[in-house]
């Protein structure tokens, strides 16, 4: 087996990478943004490599990727299944596997105490076709993953990024991929593959909070098209009131426009989430029959005093975009319920009351590709011409 040194040139869909204990640790926020952040949840989420893949060309028949993972869990709740590594060969799904070992980071939601158990790196192995092919190994979207070594039975060649238009997306845990079957089947990954664009996914679990340093990251990252999915975390964190929300959205969009004055920019409101449609946050986790669930703990009577619900968020986002589009024709709006709405909730209910199931991720990805990248969609003209 030939060992290829792991360098940033092998990683696509990432904005930074730093030296870890054993190898290279992808970071989805650049160093200046990480320096501004004070929230441990965002720090952990941006270190989970949703949308990040190891990309190369090779005629190998066998590949082994060694990583050091960090699994994340809550005391009292069952652990998520092992994070998946998805293989794509020439753009087509060709296998999925898991690794072993690694660290375990457990947080006690009652006290905030964090405990870390150490473990060794582990390998993930795939069989390849043995001809020259484009190989992508999508890293787990929900485990911090340090890439330690790449081994193949034939040489590899670096594939420079930039061959396809870049779609830069920001959102919450649903955009990061919570409850998706694997990293290449999160709804943004599916939409990107269907549309033939290069995904940079800045979906951060629990952390789409209109942070100014995230807006500056979007401003400074080259992209052919940008989308921001706003709302659910603002509600379930009970972060702000109606008076503050619209100005914060305006400021977020203003910052993006400072670097992308004419780039197609799409604002997406929240998908349907029954617990928060008319009930404010904060949201709270609970374990019911051994399974993690979420509930809304706010009082609907407080909406009149300015507390936010998803219904209020949608009204405000539609109003903000409508007020800006006369001066900004490249700005558009999508009601998130067109991706997942009442009929979908009846057929495919949210298994933990907050995040879509794997089948719903597939549906949302297909719909986004059709509504946004398809003919007449806001990203159609900026996407590939050979679709």
ZIBEL-V885750 format. One record per helix or strand of 2 or more residues. SS is the DSSP state (H for helix, E for strand). FROM is the first residue (numbers start at 0). LEN is the number of residues. Records with the same first field share a line. If there is no record, write none. Layout:
# ZIBEL-V885750
SS: FROM-LEN ; FROM-LEN
This chain:
# ZIBEL-V885750
E: 1-3 ; 10-2 ; 15-4 ; 23-4 ; 52-6 ; 61-13 ; 84-5 ; 91-6 ; 102-5 ; 113-4 ; 121-6 ; 132-6 ; 143-9 ; 155-3 ; 165-6 ; 197-6 ; 224-5 ; 263-5 ; 282-6 ; 290-6 ; 330-4
H: 7-3 ; 30-6 ; 39-8 ; 172-4 ; 182-3 ; 186-9 ; 211-9 ; 231-5 ; 241-18 ; 273-3 ; 299-6 ; 309-16 ; 335-3 ; 341-6 ; 357-16
